[in-house]
Structures are given as structure tokens and as C-alpha cells.
């Protein structure tokens, strides 16, 4: 049986390069992808730490694109040779949430997500249901195409926020998600500031022309109050998963807080009366919501600056070392300063 290289996650702290059988079409709606490129996501780092749900003995990697090399008997809309981006979150289409238009709350996502609960893109090949594939235009190269699903989650957030040209916006955390929100805010809002503690990512924010504050060095509440002439932010995007309490202190009365970052190890204390008294709108959402096609359009038309986003492109064999660049020692699970924003692997 032919084999391929893959980075297989077994348990927290245990991910390794292995040679495993190349998968082949099993279900009538399957397509087999030859992976062109795959991004390393912050949630992959959290899986390795044990701070995100996971399935042992799984090929990680949910930010990927590929070329279709084999199709199932019921595949009608995709064909061999198509280059596609992938929405890794497989919805059932039949639960009440799906049938009421809330597909990102589908009960099956937690058990079926590609690269989390099913084998994903940290490999040379992977199986994907046809409905998860989106044909890519030639204008979008393989590296950028890894970020279609990532951008789709942010577009869902933007659809929910309804950001306006007179809004003052604060984004807490300038990782890849904070970066994408900041690019939209630069295009739309009156003023935007970001926070970040990592020196490398602070430098990227400055390269993007953004106002950036390190919360370990300054009082962010004081800074956003001064920045907005005493008003505070109309919109606060919490993109770290651990700063909801700070977000609520930085938002103006009647403003919006979007808790977007995810970290299941974090708890927060909220005073409900403060939310009620100041009419704070806390907006919950999850993943993308029919936003893959809009994301492809945004990239095709070069609507956001992605040049500083990608730090480096590496081989699959170099993948284990990439986590060190993203601030995690996979042997000890200790954190240290980062030296990358986004790293993409090409098998």
C-alpha cells in the first residue's frame, strides 16, 4: 500500500512525522485532495497544549487547499484537476440549527471537523466531502488560499458587528485573527487600535500602520479612553480568548463586544448589572456562516493587505520546528516569545 508523510497528533505534547497509508475515496461524495499548502493555526497550538477539544491519532491541519485527484461516484460539481479551498467544518444539514440557518451551531461540527476530529491537511493527501470544497480562481495562490476559511470566520464576525465608518474600534490581540479584523477596520472605521504582548507581532502591527499598545506596559483602558477623546471604543473585538473582562472595560455605553478568541481553560467574571446599565451588546458567534464565497471574493479583489501576514513558507518536514516559532516548545509545552505571524507548510 502506498504511503504518505503526515504530522500525526496523538495526545497533548505528542505530534510526530509518520508514514501512513494514502487515503482513497470511500464515500460516494468524497474527493481526494493532493495538498498544495496548509497553514498552522493558533487552535492547532492549543490542541497540542490540550486546551482545545481533539481526537487522538489524528492528522491535524484545517487551513488547507489542494488539487482534486480522485472523486466519488456521486460527485457532480467538482472534478479532477480543480484547485479548491476547504471549509473544514462539516455540517449535517439536518439538525434544527442547520435547518434554521444556524449551521455553525450544528451539533455534528464538534465530532466531524477536518483537521481536528478527522484527518486534515498536515499531510500529502486528505479526504474531503465535495460540499466542503470551493473552487479557487487563479488570482489566489496556494499560500493565500490556505486562509480562505480563516477569513470566512472573520467575515462572519464583521457581518455580525456591522462596523460603521464613524466607529472607534479596539482589537485585543494581534495574532492572525486580530490581524484580519484590523485590516477590515482600517478600511471601514474612523480609528482603530490593537493590543499585543508579543514583540514580533507588535512589530507587524506597526508595519501595518496601526496604533498598538502592550497591555503589560500600559493601562489599555486609559489608552483607549484617550484615543477616543473620552468615549472608549464603539466596538471591541476580543481576539485572544482570555481578555473578556478587559474588553468590557474598554467599550463605550451602547457599544459592542465580540468575544472571538477561544481558550477553554479561561473563565471570566462579568457583572450583569453593568452590562444592563450600560446597554453593552455582547455578540457571540462561532466559525464562518456562509462566508467562504465572500472571502474568496475579498482575496481575489485584493481588498486587504496580506503581505505582512505570512512570515514564512516551509516544508512538511520542517513543520514540528514551526511550533517553536509560534511560541510553543512542544516538548515541555512551555511558552516563549514568537517569531512568526502565520507559517504555511507545503508538502
N, C-alpha and C positions, 0 to 999 in steps of 0.2 A: 504494500500500500504506500502510495506517495505521501511524503510528509512535508511539513512547512515549519518555518520558525514562528514562534509566538511567545509573548510575555504572558505567563500564566500566574494569576493571583491565587494563592492557596489559603492564606489567613493573614491577619494583620502582621506586618513586618516580613512577610514571605511572598515575594513575587520573583519569578526567575524565568530565564530564557529556556525554552524547551522545544523539542521537535515533536510535533503532534500530527495526526493524520489530516490531510487536506479534506475539508468537508465537501459534500456533494449534495445536490438538490434532493430533498426528501419529500417535502410537501408540494402539492400542485402549484401553490402560489409563491414558492421560493425563487429567489435569484441568488446565484453565487457571484460574489464580488471579488475581484482582484484588487486589493487595497492599494490605492495610489498615495494616500497620505493620511495621517491620523494625529490629532492634537492631544496633548496631555492636559487634562482639565484639573482644576483645583479639587473637584469632587473625587477624582482618582487618587489624589494625595490623601484625602480624608478616608477613602476606602482602605488604603494601605495602613492608615493610622487606626482603623477600626471605629471611626467617627461617622460613618455613613453605612446604610444597610448594604449588604453584599451577599454574594453566594460563593462559597469556597470553590476552588479549582475552576475558575472562570477566566477566560481571556478578556482583559479589560479593554477600554478604549471605546468611547461613544461619540467622539468628534472625528468622523472619518468620511472619506469619499472613495469611490472606486469605479472600476470598469466592470460591467456585467459580462461574465464569460460563460454562464450556463443559466438556463431558465426552466422553470417547471411547466407542466403541461397546461396549466390554466393561466399562465402569464400572457396578458393581452396588450398591455400598454407600454411595457418596456421590452427591449430587445438586446441581444448580444451585441456588444460594442458600445452601448450607451454608457456615458460617464455620468455618475449620479452622486448627489449629496444624499445623506440619510438622516431621517428623523428617527432617533434610536428608541423613542418611547412608543411602544406598541399598544394601541388602544383596542379594546374588544369590539366596540361598536354596538354592543347590545345592553350594557348596564344602563340604569336610569340616568347616570351622569352623562354618558355618551349620547344618549337619545334626547337629552335636554340641552345639548350644545356645550356641556362642560367636560369635554373629552380629556382635559388634563387632570381631572379628578377621577378618571376611570379606575375602577377597582383592580384592574389587571396590571397597571403600569408597574407597581412595586415588584411584581413577580416576573415581568417579561422584558424589562428594559435591556436593550442590546448594550453590551459592554459593562453591564452591572450584574444582571441576573442571567443573561445569556451571552455567549461568546461574542466579542466585539472586534474592534479594529486593530488591536496590538498584535497583528499577525499578517501573513501574506494573503490570506483569503478569509472570507466570512460569509455566512448565510444570512439573508435579509428577506423578509416578506416584500413582495412587489409594492404593496401600498405604502411602504416606508421610504420609497425611492423618489427622488426629484431630479429630473434631467437637468444637467448644467449647461449653460451657454459657454462658448469658447472664451468669452471675455473673462471668465472667472478661472484662475489657475488652480492647480490641485491644492496648494498650501492654503489659499484663501477659502477654498471650498470646504475645508475641514471646519470652518467657523460659521457655516450657514445655520446649523441647529443652535449654536451658541447665540448668534444674533437673533434667531427666532424667539428665544426666551426673553431677550431684552425688548424686542418689538412688542411682545405681549405686555411687558411692563409699561412701555410707552403708550400703548393703546389704553391701558387702564389709567395711567396718570393724566392723560390729556394735557400735556405740558403746553403752556401758552407763551407767547413772545414777551410778556411782561413779568414772567415768573423769575424769582430768585431760587436757584437750585443748589443744594448741597448733596454731594455723594460721599458717603462714608466708606472708604476702602477703594483703592485704585489697583485692584487686580484686573484680570481680563473683563469681568462683568462691569466693574466700575468704569473701566476704560470706555467700553461701548456706550454706557449711559452718558458719560461725559461728552463723547463725540456728538451724540444727539442733542444734548443740552447746549453745546457750543453753537449748533446750527439753529436752535429754536429760542432758548431762554434769554432773558435780559442779562443775567450774570450767572456764573457757575463757579463753584469752588469744590475741591475734593480734599479728603484727608487720607493719609497713608503713613505707616510707620517704617516701611522698608526703604532704605536709601536708594536702591536701584530703581524701584518703582516711583519714588519721588522724582528721580531724575527724568523718567519717562514722562511723568505728568508735566514737568517744566518744559520738556521738549515739545509737548503738545500745546504749550502756551497757556496752561491752566494755573490758576491760583491754588496752591497746595499747602496744607498745614499738617504738621506732625503732632498728633494728639498726645504724644509723650513729652512734647516740648512746650506746647501752648494750650490754653483753655479754648477749646473749639467753640463752646457756647459764646464766649466773649468775642471770638473772631468772627463768627457768623453774624452776631448782632451788629458789630461794627461794619462789616462788609455790606450789610443790607440797611444801613442807616437807622438801626434800632428796630427793624421789623422782624428779623430772623427769616428763615427760608420758607418759601411757599411750598416747596417740595423737598423732602429729604429721602434719598434712596439709601437704604442700609444694605450695603453690598458685601459685608463681612460675615454676617451670621452671628455676631457677638456684640452688637452695639445698638440694640433697640432702645435701651434706656437713654443713651446719648441722643439718638435720633429724636425722641420725644421732647428733649430739652431744647433742641435746635429748630423746631418747626414753629411757625407763626400760628396764632389763633386762626382756626378755619383752614389750616394747611393740611397737606397730605404727607403721610409717611408710608413708604413702600418697603417692608421687610423682605429683602430679596435674597440675601446671603443665607446659606444653610449650614448649620452646625448643630447636630442633635445632642451634643454634650452641653449646650448652653441653656441656661434658664434666665429669665428677666423678671424684674418686679415692676409692675405697672399700677399706677393709682387710677382706678376707673373714673373717679370724680374729676380728675384733671383732664382726662380725655373728653368727658361730657361737657365740663365747664368751658373748655376752650375749643370745642367743636372740632377736635382733631380727627381726621379721617385716616384710619389705619387700613391699608389696602392689601389684602392677601391674594396672592396668585402663585401659580406653580407651572414651570416649564413654558413651552410655546403653546399657542392656541390658534391653529390655522394660520401660522405666520411663517412657514417655510418659503412659500412663494414670494411674499413681500420681502423677505430677507434676501433672496436671490436677486430680486429687482434692485434693492439698495446697493448691493455689491456690483451688479452689472453697470449701474449708472455712477459708480464711484462717489456715492453720497457721503461717505465718512472716510476719514484719514486712517488707513490701516498700516501705514508704513512703520511707525514705531512699535506696533503691536507685536510683531513677530521678532523674537530675539534670535533664534537660530533654527535651522533645519538639520536633522541628524538622521542616522540610520537606526534601524530597529535594534541592532546590536549595541548601540550606544544608549539605548533607552533607560536602562537601570541607572546609569550615571546622571540622567537628566533630572531625577528627583532631587538630587543634591543641589542642582542649580535652582530648583523651585523651593528650596529652603527646608527639605526634609532629609535627614540621614535615615535611610531605610533599614539600616542595621540596628540603630538604637531608638528610632522614632523620635529623636530629638530635633528641634527646630534651630535654624540658624539663618542669617540674612540671605536673601535671594539674590540671584544674578540673572534673572530672566523674567519676562512677562509671559510670553507664550512660546513653547517649544513644540515643533512639529516633527514627527518621525515619518520617514519614507522607507518602506521595506525594501 
